[in-house]
Amino acid sequence: MGKREHMSSKNADALPVVDLAPFLVAAGGDGGVSRATEAVRAACWEYGFFRVVNHGVPPELTARVLELSAVFFALPDEEKAKVRPVEGSGAPLPAGYARQPAHSADKNEYLLVFDPQLGFNLYPDEPTGFREALDECFGKLTQLGVLIQEILNESMGLPPGFLKEYNGDRSFDFMASLRYSPATAEENNGISEHEDSNCITFVLQDGAGGLEVLKDGVWVPADPVEGSIIVNLGDVIQVLTNGKMKSATHRVVRKPAVHRHSLAFFFNVHGDRWVEPLPEYTEKIGEAPRYRRFLYSEYQQLRMRNKTHPPARPEDVVNITHYAI
């Protein structure tokens, strides 16, 4: 185990909480918007992780998706195999049902979907209503992603509408419904510590918990809190801000005797976008770029290969440090 593994994951610090009501309710006023924007900025600089409340995603919808997801993953393997990815679909990543390979350190299975309008998705016949719930949740989380991106635009001090123009194509966004098996006496890893490759990730989880974020060398639990959604930044935002905003390291720890169900929505940039530090964080303030530019589709594929063909040596794992100057 590495040094950080020996540190306690029980930390009194709570994740920052941002109330999005001022952006969704006309009575919020400019003062409320400014305070919420500053709260997002502070959370992104210090943590890269925060919770949002009053976010506009109905709690009954998220509860229904998690419940139906649990029913789906409890089906026999032959039923789940009916929605395995098909070759040549054209999707940026294989849509459908899959599980981590046996040789992977990660222990989970998942159903991956894109914007339903793109035609990439494979839906199970059972349980009834699962498809409709997934599609509705995808739409609501897309709206939330657009809102958070607008807030980030202001928080990052960028010209109005910059991120909307840079990242207005939603065809690379995807959502994964996941199930983690119970921990064993030998190991409890659900997802190894990592940073997300995208812009923004939203996480919904059932009562099992297990999500943890690394803060100052200590693993801080990001436990489920009713009515809230976890937000974490990915590598794209870290690079655009030249490292000022954090792509937080996080992991999932499995619990004994219980399956964990969660939903992760990945708000991406399109694969043909070049990602590099912005002038506002380099030449305009007299700082040298800390990262070299890269094409997002290539980076995404390299990151996925880490999971499907895990490198034998830690130094061969591809992440944003490989693009550091």
N, C-alpha and C positions, 0 to 999 in steps of 0.2 A: 504493500500500500504506500501511496505517496504521503508526503507530510500533511497535505490538506485533509486526507482521509481520516487522520487521527484526531482532527479537531471536532469539537462538539457541534452537532447540527441543531442543538437547542439554544436558541438565541432570543433574548427578550425583544430585540428590535423587530418591529412590524414593517411590512412593505408600505411605502407611501400610498395613500388613497387619494384619488382625484375624482371629484364630483363633476360629472359632465352636464348636469342639469342646466347651467347657464347657456350652453350651446343649443339645447333642445327646447327650452321654455322661453318664450318671449320676455317673461318677467325677470329673466336672469340679470339683465343689465350689463353695461360695459364693465362695471367693477367686478362682477362675478366671472366674466369671461377672462379678464386680465389675471385674476387670482388663479383660476384654473390653468391658464396657459403657463403662468410662472411655476405652478406646481408640477406640471408636466416637464418643463425645462429642468427643474431641480432634480426630479426623479431620474430623468434620462442622463444627466451628468453624473449623478452619484451612484445610482443603482443599475439603470437600464431595465429595471423591472418596476411595475407599479400595478395597483388595482384601479379599476374604474367602476363607479357606481352611477346609477341613474343614466345608463348608457343607451337606452332605447331598445335593447334586445329583451323581449318578454321572458321573464323567468320561467313561466309555464312552458314556453317553447324549448328552452335549453334543458329543462327537466325531462320533457318528453323525448327529446333526442337521445339523452343519456340512457333513459329507460329502454327505449326501443333498440338502442345500440347493444345494451346488455343482452336483450333477447336474441338479437342476431348472432352475437358471438357465442352464445350458448348452443346454437344449432350444431348438428353433426358436421364434421369436416367436409363430407361430400356435398352437403348443401351449400356451405360457404364457398366451396371450390367452383360452384356454378358461376360465380362472378369474378373469377380470376382474370387478370389483365389479358387482353388480346394483342397479338403482334400487329404493328403497322397502323395503330389507331391515330397517330399524329399528335397525341397528347404530349406535353412537355415531360411528364412523368407517367409511369403506368397507372392508369385509373382502374380501380377495382380492389378485390380482396387479396391480401398477401400476409405472410408472417415472416419475421426475421429468420434468416437461415440459422441452422442449428449451430454453426460455428461462430455466430455473432455473439458478442457480449450482451447485446440488448435482447430483452425477452418480452416481446409483445407481438400482437397481430393487429391488422388495421384494414380499414376500408377507406380508400382515397377517392375523393370526388373533386371535380372542377366546376366552374360555372355551368349549370345545367343547360344553358343556351348554346354551349359549344358542342354538345353532342358526344362528348368523350366518356360520359359516365356509364357504369354498369351497376344496375340496382338489383338487390335481392328481391325475390317475390315475397319473402317473409322477413320480419313481421309486417302486418298490414299497417300502412301509414308511415313506414320508415322513410320511403322515398320522399314523400311530401314534406316530412319534418326536416330531412336533410336539406332539401331545396330551399325551404323557407329560412332555415337557419343560415344557410350560405348567403342568401340575400341580405339578411339582417346584419351579419358580420361584415359583409362587403361595405354596407353603409357605414358601419362603425369604423372600418378601416379608412374610408374616405375622410371621415370626420377627424380621426386621430392624425391623419396625414396633414390636414389643414392646420391643426393645432401645432404639429411639429414644424410646419413651414414658418409659422410665426415664432415658435420657440427657438428655431435655428437662426432667426434674423435674416431670412431669405426674402427676395422680392415677392410681392403678392402673387400667388398662383404658380410659383416656380415648380414646386413638387407636383402639382396637378398636371402641369405640362410635361414634366420629365417622366412622370409615372401615371399616365392616364389610361393605359391599356391594362385591362384586368384579366387578360387571358392566361396569365401565368399564376394567378392566385389558385390555391387549392386548400382543401380541408380534409383532415384525417380523423376518423372515428377510431379510437384505439382501445384495446383490452390488454392488460398486463396480468400475467399469471401470478399466483401467490408466491411469496418468497419461500425458499427452502432453507434447510439448516446450513447448506453450503454457501449459498449466495443470494443476494437480494437486489441485484442491479436490474432496473427496468430500462432506462436509457442512460448510457454513460455520460459523464460530464462533457459538455459541448457548448458551442454558441450557435445560434441559428444563422443561416446564410442569407436570409431575406431582409425585408424592411421591418415589418412589424408582425408579431405573432400574438394571437389571442388564445387563451387556454381556459376551457371549462372542464371541471373535474367533479367526480362524485365524492361521497363522503370518505372514501379510502385515503385520500390525500397522497402524499409521497413526493410532490414536486418541491425541489429545493433550489435556491439561488445562492451563488457564492458571493459573499460580501466581506471584504477585508480579511480574506483567508478563512472565513467561517461559513458553514452551510446554514442558511436561514430558511426555515420552512415557509413555503408559499401555500399554506393550507387552504382548502375550499372555504369560502365565506359566502353565505347565501346572498344572492342578488349582485354579487361582484363578478367581474371578469378580469383575469390576469392579463396584463399586457407586457410583452418584452420586446426590446429592440433587437434587430439582427445586424449582421455584418455590413449590409449596405449603408445603413445610417451611420455606423461607426466610421466607415471609410469616407462618406460624404463630409462628415464633420472633422475629418483628420484625427479621429480618436477622441474628440471632446465628449461625444455621447457614447455610452457604453453598449456594446453587444454582450450582454451579461452571460457568464458561465452558469449553466444550470444542469440539473440531472433529475431523474425519477428513481426513487428508492421503493421497491416493492415491499408490501407488508405480508406477514404470515397469514395463511388461512383465509385470504380474501382476494378476489379479483378487483383490479382497479380499472375504471372506465373513464375516459376523458375524450375531449374534442379539441383539436388544435387547428386553428385557421391561420394560413400563411399568406400574408399580404405581400406580394412580390413586386419586383420590377419585371418588365418584359425581358425575355432572353437576349434580345438584340441590343439592349442598353449597355453602354460602357459605364463602369463605375469607377470613380476616382475622387480624390479630395476636391472640394469646391473652392473657388478663389476666395470666398468669404472666410475660409478657414486656413488659407495658405498665403498667397501673395498679397491679399488685401490687408493682412495683419502681420506680414513679415515673417511668416513661418514656412519652413520647408515641408513639402508633402511627406507624409510618413508611409504612404502606400503607393504602389504603382497601379496604373489603371488595368482593369480586366473586363472581359466580356461576361455578362452575368450568366448566360446559358452554359458556358464552359465551366464556370465556377460551380454552378448548381450540379452539373453532372459529376464533377470531381468529388463534390461533397457526398453525393449519393453513392458513389463508388466506395467511399469509406465504409458504408454500411453493408453493401452487397458483397464486397470483396475486401474484408477488413485487412488492413496492412499488418504485416508480421511485426513491424517495429514501430514504436510510438512516433519516431521522427518522420515516418512516412505518411502519417495522417495529414491530409490536406485541410488546412483551415486558413483564416485570414492572415496568420503570421507568415505564410509563404509569400504574401504580396507586400510584406513590410520592406521598406527601403532602408 
